Amino acid sequence: NGMTFTIQPNKTTAFVSGSGGGKTTMFSLIERFYNVTDGGIFYGSDRIETFNLKQWRSLFGYVTQEAPLMNGTIRENVLYGKPEATDEEVVEALKAAFAYNFVMKLENGLDSEVGEGGIKLSGGQKQRVAIARALITKPQIILADEPTGALDSKTSIEVMQLLKDLHEKEKLTIIVVTHESGVANQTDKIIHIKD
């Protein structure tokens, strides 16, 4: 209620609150899983409802806490974001997510099996593959919902540095939802939602 904020393009912004503070609801409103009942959300000067839903959602790439991977290969998991993509696009996305080097060291490279839920990869490796899957669609905005929640502190720092590097290299707008102050402190702007 009574929430007003501006997210600057090509910056990293963190939304911080405790559990139940409304972070996930705010993401759902931005993604148009449901519409605002009062006020409005604008992209530039246009209300987001004026965009075709498919067109609107194509602006976003998603990174979640669990980095859910399917039982299959690295290639198949990245292609899930864009099934018609070429191998060159897969490689480009892996490089952008700083995952290409570790993937090429695996026995079968792009054809390496990740196992059920990505069990054959470390937490940081899974998150990098998930980020590559988000990047293959060439989004303008990355929505990162607790992207480090399942990672240890060292890997959390690495993933946040990756997101920061991505924002600078790819000129992406990155919105992070987190309850971790250490994660939020690595962004350009912090918006605190009172519980």
C-alpha positions as CSV (number, residue, x, y, z in Angstrom):
1,N,0.0,0.0,0.0
2,G,1.2,3.5,-0.9
3,M,4.3,2.2,-2.6
4,T,6.1,4.5,-5.1
5,F,9.5,4.0,-6.6
6,T,11.5,4.4,-9.8
7,I,13.9,1.8,-11.2
8,Q,16.7,3.3,-13.3
9,P,17.5,1.6,-16.5
10,N,20.9,-0.1,-16.8
11,K,21.3,-0.2,-13.0
12,T,21.0,-2.9,-10.4
13,T,18.3,-2.3,-7.8
14,A,17.6,-4.5,-4.7
15,F,14.3,-4.8,-2.9
16,V,14.8,-5.8,0.7
17,S,12.3,-6.9,3.3
18,G,11.7,-9.7,5.7
19,S,9.5,-12.7,4.9
20,G,6.0,-11.6,3.9
21,G,7.0,-8.0,3.2
22,G,5.6,-8.1,-0.4
23,K,8.8,-8.6,-2.5
24,T,7.3,-11.6,-4.4
25,T,4.0,-9.8,-4.8
26,M,5.8,-6.9,-6.4
27,F,7.6,-9.2,-8.8
28,S,4.2,-10.8,-9.7
29,L,2.8,-7.3,-10.5
30,I,5.8,-6.4,-12.6
31,E,5.5,-9.7,-14.5
32,R,1.7,-9.1,-14.9
33,F,0.6,-12.4,-13.2
34,Y,-2.1,-10.1,-11.9
35,N,-2.8,-6.4,-12.4
36,V,-2.7,-3.5,-9.9
37,T,-6.0,-2.6,-8.4
38,D,-5.0,1.0,-7.7
39,G,-2.2,3.2,-9.1
40,G,-0.2,2.0,-12.0
41,I,3.1,0.5,-13.2
42,F,4.8,2.3,-16.1
43,Y,7.6,1.4,-18.5
44,G,8.9,4.8,-19.5
45,S,5.7,6.8,-20.0
46,D,3.5,3.8,-20.9
47,R,1.4,1.7,-18.6
48,I,2.5,-1.9,-18.8
49,E,-1.0,-3.0,-19.6
50,T,-0.7,-1.3,-23.0
51,F,1.9,-4.0,-24.0
52,N,0.9,-7.3,-25.5
53,L,1.5,-9.9,-22.7
54,K,3.9,-11.9,-24.8
55,Q,5.8,-8.8,-25.9
56,W,5.9,-7.6,-22.3
57,R,7.3,-10.8,-20.8
58,S,9.9,-11.1,-23.6
59,L,11.6,-8.1,-22.0
60,F,12.5,-10.2,-19.0
61,G,15.0,-12.9,-18.0
62,Y,14.4,-14.8,-14.8
63,V,16.8,-16.0,-12.2
64,T,15.4,-17.8,-9.2
65,Q,16.8,-19.1,-5.9
66,E,16.6,-22.8,-6.8
67,A,18.1,-22.4,-10.3
68,P,15.9,-25.3,-11.5
69,L,17.6,-27.5,-14.0
70,M,16.1,-30.3,-15.9
71,N,17.5,-33.8,-16.2
72,G,19.4,-33.5,-19.4
73,T,22.5,-31.8,-20.9
74,I,23.9,-28.3,-20.4
75,R,22.8,-27.5,-24.0
76,E,19.2,-28.6,-23.4
77,N,19.0,-26.6,-20.2
78,V,20.2,-23.4,-21.9
79,L,17.9,-24.0,-24.9
80,Y,14.9,-24.3,-22.6
81,G,15.0,-20.4,-22.6
82,K,14.9,-20.3,-26.5
83,P,14.4,-23.7,-28.1
84,E,15.2,-22.5,-31.6
85,A,18.6,-21.0,-30.6
86,T,21.8,-22.1,-32.4
87,D,24.8,-23.6,-30.8
88,E,26.5,-20.3,-31.3
89,E,23.8,-18.6,-29.3
90,V,24.1,-21.2,-26.5
91,V,27.9,-20.6,-26.4
92,E,27.4,-16.8,-26.4
93,A,24.9,-17.1,-23.5
94,L,27.3,-19.3,-21.5
95,K,30.1,-16.9,-22.1
96,A,28.0,-14.0,-20.9
97,A,27.1,-15.9,-17.8
98,F,30.8,-16.8,-17.2
99,A,29.9,-20.5,-17.4
100,Y,31.6,-21.4,-20.7
101,N,35.0,-22.2,-19.2
102,F,33.7,-24.6,-16.6
103,V,31.4,-26.2,-19.1
104,M,34.2,-26.8,-21.6
105,K,36.2,-28.6,-18.8
106,L,33.4,-31.1,-18.3
107,E,34.0,-34.4,-20.0
108,N,31.3,-33.9,-22.7
109,G,31.2,-30.1,-22.8
110,L,27.8,-28.8,-23.9
111,D,26.6,-32.5,-24.0
112,S,27.4,-33.1,-20.3
113,E,24.5,-34.4,-18.3
114,V,23.5,-32.3,-15.3
115,G,21.5,-34.9,-13.5
116,E,18.1,-34.5,-11.8
117,G,17.8,-30.9,-10.7
118,G,21.4,-30.3,-11.7
119,I,22.8,-32.6,-9.0
120,K,26.1,-33.1,-10.9
121,L,26.9,-29.4,-10.7
122,S,27.8,-27.2,-7.8
123,G,25.4,-24.5,-6.6
124,G,27.4,-21.8,-8.3
125,Q,27.6,-23.8,-11.6
126,K,23.9,-24.4,-11.6
127,Q,23.1,-20.7,-11.1
128,R,25.5,-19.8,-13.9
129,V,23.7,-22.2,-16.3
130,A,20.3,-20.8,-15.2
131,I,21.6,-17.3,-15.8
132,A,22.8,-18.4,-19.3
133,R,19.2,-19.7,-19.9
134,A,17.8,-16.3,-18.9
135,L,20.3,-14.5,-21.2
136,I,19.8,-16.5,-24.3
137,T,16.5,-14.6,-24.9
138,K,18.4,-11.3,-25.0
139,P,16.3,-9.7,-22.2
140,Q,16.4,-6.0,-21.3
141,I,15.6,-6.7,-17.6
142,I,16.7,-9.5,-15.3
143,L,14.4,-10.3,-12.4
144,A,16.5,-12.1,-9.8
145,D,14.4,-13.6,-7.0
146,E,16.6,-14.5,-4.1
147,P,19.4,-15.5,-6.6
148,T,21.8,-16.4,-3.8
149,G,19.4,-17.9,-1.3
150,A,20.6,-21.5,-1.8
151,L,24.3,-20.6,-2.0
152,D,27.1,-20.4,0.5
153,S,28.5,-16.9,1.2
154,K,31.5,-17.2,-1.1
155,T,29.4,-18.4,-4.1
156,S,26.8,-15.7,-3.3
157,I,29.4,-13.0,-3.7
158,E,30.6,-14.6,-7.0
159,V,27.0,-14.7,-8.4
160,M,26.3,-11.1,-7.4
161,Q,29.6,-10.0,-9.0
162,L,28.5,-11.9,-12.1
163,L,25.1,-10.0,-12.1
164,K,27.0,-6.7,-11.6
165,D,29.4,-7.5,-14.5
166,L,26.5,-8.5,-16.7
167,H,24.7,-5.2,-16.0
168,E,27.8,-3.3,-17.0
169,K,28.7,-5.5,-20.0
170,E,25.3,-6.1,-21.5
171,K,23.6,-2.8,-20.3
172,L,20.9,-4.8,-18.5
173,T,18.6,-3.5,-15.9
174,I,18.7,-5.9,-13.0
175,I,16.1,-6.1,-10.2
176,V,17.1,-8.3,-7.2
177,V,14.7,-9.4,-4.5
178,T,16.5,-10.4,-1.3
179,H,16.4,-10.5,2.5
180,E,20.3,-10.5,2.7
181,S,21.8,-7.2,3.3
182,G,25.2,-8.4,2.0
183,V,23.6,-9.1,-1.4
184,A,21.7,-5.8,-1.4
185,N,24.9,-3.8,-0.6
186,Q,26.4,-5.0,-4.0
187,T,23.7,-3.2,-6.0
188,D,23.4,0.5,-7.1
189,K,20.2,1.2,-5.2
190,I,18.3,-0.4,-2.3
191,I,14.6,-0.1,-1.8
192,H,13.6,-1.3,1.7
193,I,10.0,-2.5,2.0
194,K,8.7,-2.3,5.6
195,D,7.1,-5.5,6.9
